[in-house]
Amino acid sequence: MTNTNRRVLLKSRPQGEPTPANFDIVDAPLPEPKDGEYLSRTIWLSLDPYMRGRMAEAKGYAANVNLGDAMVGGTVGQVIKSRNPKFKEGDYVVEYAGWQSHAVSNGAMSMKLDPNAAPLSAALSVLGMPGMTAWWGLMKIGKPKAGETVVVSAASGAVGSVVGQLAKAHGCRAVGIAGGKDKCDYVVKELGFDACVDYRAAGGNLFKEIRAAAPNGIDVYFENVGGAVQAAVVPQLNDFARVPLCGLIAHYNEMQPSPGPDWRLLLVKRATVTGFIVSDHFTDMEGFWKEVPALVKSGKLKYREDIVKGIDNAPEAFIGLLKGRNFGKLLVQVSDDPTRS
Amino acid sequence: MTNTNRRVLLKSRPQGEPTPANFDIVDAPLPEPKDGEYLSRTIWLSLDPYMRGRMAEAKGYAANVNLGDAMVGGTVGQVIKSRNPKFKEGDYVVEYAGWQSHAVSNGAMSMKLDPNAAPLSAALSVLGMPGMTAWWGLMKIGKPKAGETVVVSAASGAVGSVVGQLAKAHGCRAVGIAGGKDKCDYVVKELGFDACVDYRAAGGNLFKEIRAAAPNGIDVYFENVGGAVQAAVVPQLNDFARVPLCGLIAHYNEMQPSPGPDWRLLLVKRATVTGFIVSDHFTDMEGFWKEVPALVKSGKLKYREDIVKGIDNAPEAFIGLLKGRNFGKLLVQVSDDPTRS
């Protein structure tokens, strides 16, 4: 067993796009679990757009990371030493250990994983926070009805891919918006969306291409990006449209406010825009557990992972995530996953 | 009995602010009711901001007025000739006769008024469309809880004045925003709001003055105006704030889209913005009828009328309404009200 804990710290707050210089990679002594705690080695680290907010000074919707602290993030680990009777050596856990190779925890927020039920890493994507985000936003805010049109931006991503597939499962027309031909092909051919618009190729025709893909207008717009996509979608909302506002990745690196759509568009269409963050709703996920694991098991709900090896590569991978460079759920493999061949 | 019907027609569509030249005032022969119809003389004509939308070419949320047609609007009239057994000569009705002194109707959308229950004109303000708008937006979208802060713009107006008084009745802190000292004094001293911000006097201090009036942040923002008020309010929304989006009078004369607030503000606060128009909900007003007439009768819900005499003055009064010149519910008295001394 190693004696060191490899950690990625927040060194400075980004001005605009994060750069590798905003991070510090250090080796610390392996922490020792106290009574009631366990020590785990991290196997999988999830990288997600919301982490950009945690790097900022400005007040966001969760405690931001202090300078010199490890970056936060959801992880899957294996218990390697335990002084907590609920967690035994060898147990797999989904936890919130952050960007480091090892962590101690009192287990209050940890959940044991059955490695036979699903791949361990699924607890960070389709069966974890991104899957719950997709389900909550679509089902509780979007409230799709069969026959309606659901448009989702960042459609090949961890959240968007689940949104579109759930929309299909509920009898809707699912239209994705993604960057690049490969992602669009994947969204339509692999995930079964009805159409996908490549916003990078569309350029000034974005409005028209979305119109062509959603000829009956848009009943639900699951918003992950903002920017030009938002500007092209909002005027195409139908009467009584619902907009689950999940993310605005196009704006996360901006230092100044970016104006949003004219509220006259929302008024005339009697549309509803609802910002949400899934952690407000973790205790109300019964519907998710009833629906989503079965869809995954049956193969009706597919997901794709984009795996980067080694925690030292987390900063670069995260910077790429904000530029849309990943293709599927971005995960850092921090150490060996014994359940994978 | 007169032989002519005085009518105000839409002559041309306004480019920006409406002017008197956009209207035509003509005398037409008195229409003759056919079998199943009645003829009424209009007593009260309601002037409301939404009418600006009906003058436009652009697709709005209701059929726009065609050039050469009479302007639309809610009215209270008295039946003067009837070939419909449900409506007798002398009956008072609330109807949608538009900007004219007389109209025929089949009665399908008319409702008889009891002149002893409330002043006739109340059917166009607190007990009519504006009152229902206030009630629906506040109660069904705003969902105020006791102890929360409700902010309403255009607070001395037909809708805003009811919003704030209902908020008080439900145990909330009610903060108005209005233009001018007289209106603000009225809102606080007559209507019983906790505070009122004069946006005209505030100038660059608008944000700070709203903060001082709503020191615990804003849980419900009932939006009637848009513009600088919106820009100052939205950053002060609390977590899980609700924004009933009822009107945007500051923008109705604009020819180009006006950007709205940065959606990052809505996302971080998990706020909900819901555009609505009351006519979608006329059939679901049970709660309104249970609550509001009793509050009016007991004197707990006050209202103020701004009365202009003569239909020829309707265009000028309407132009002033869009500039905030009215003080209270703007009504045109088209003919004598026998129930008023």
Boltz contact constraints between the chains, C-beta under 6 A:
constraints:
  - contact:
      token1: [A, 60]
      token2: [B, 268]
      max_distance: 6.0
  - contact:
      token1: [A, 61]
      token2: [B, 268]
      max_distance: 6.0
  - contact:
      token1: [A, 245]
      token2: [B, 266]
      max_distance: 6.0
  - contact:
      token1: [A, 245]
      token2: [B, 267]
      max_distance: 6.0
  - contact:
      token1: [A, 248]
      token2: [B, 263]
      max_distance: 6.0
  - contact:
      token1: [A, 248]
      token2: [B, 264]
      max_distance: 6.0
  - contact:
      token1: [A, 251]
      token2: [B, 264]
      max_distance: 6.0
  - contact:
      token1: [A, 257]
      token2: [B, 262]
      max_distance: 6.0
  - contact:
      token1: [A, 258]
      token2: [B, 262]
      max_distance: 6.0
  - contact:
      token1: [A, 259]
      token2: [B, 259]
      max_distance: 6.0
  - contact:
      token1: [A, 260]
      token2: [B, 260]
      max_distance: 6.0
  - contact:
      token1: [A, 260]
      token2: [B, 261]
      max_distance: 6.0
  - contact:
      token1: [A, 260]
      token2: [B, 262]
      max_distance: 6.0
  - contact:
      token1: [A, 260]
      token2: [B, 263]
      max_distance: 6.0
  - contact:
      token1: [A, 261]
      token2: [B, 260]
      max_distance: 6.0
  - contact:
      token1: [A, 262]
      token2: [B, 257]
      max_distance: 6.0
  - contact:
      token1: [A, 262]
      token2: [B, 258]
      max_distance: 6.0
  - contact:
      token1: [A, 262]
      token2: [B, 260]
      max_distance: 6.0
  - contact:
      token1: [A, 263]
      token2: [B, 248]
      max_distance: 6.0
  - contact:
      token1: [A, 263]
      token2: [B, 260]
      max_distance: 6.0
  - contact:
      token1: [A, 264]
      token2: [B, 248]
      max_distance: 6.0
  - contact:
      token1: [A, 264]
      token2: [B, 251]
      max_distance: 6.0
  - contact:
      token1: [A, 266]
      token2: [B, 245]
      max_distance: 6.0
  - contact:
      token1: [A, 266]
      token2: [B, 275]
      max_distance: 6.0
  - contact:
      token1: [A, 267]
      token2: [B, 245]
      max_distance: 6.0
  - contact:
      token1: [A, 267]
      token2: [B, 275]
      max_distance: 6.0
  - contact:
      token1: [A, 268]
      token2: [B, 60]
      max_distance: 6.0
  - contact:
      token1: [A, 268]
      token2: [B, 61]
      max_distance: 6.0
  - contact:
      token1: [A, 270]
      token2: [B, 275]
      max_distance: 6.0
  - contact:
      token1: [A, 270]
      token2: [B, 276]
      max_distance: 6.0
  - contact:
      token1: [A, 271]
      token2: [B, 275]
      max_distance: 6.0
  - contact:
      token1: [A, 272]
      token2: [B, 274]
      max_distance: 6.0
  - contact:
      token1: [A, 273]
      token2: [B, 273]
      max_distance: 6.0
  - contact:
      token1: [A, 274]
      token2: [B, 272]
      max_distance: 6.0
  - contact:
      token1: [A, 275]
      token2: [B, 266]
      max_distance: 6.0
  - contact:
      token1: [A, 275]
      token2: [B, 267]
      max_distance: 6.0
  - contact:
      token1: [A, 275]
      token2: [B, 270]
      max_distance: 6.0
  - contact:
      token1: [A, 275]
      token2: [B, 271]
      max_distance: 6.0
  - contact:
      token1: [A, 276]
      token2: [B, 270]
      max_distance: 6.0
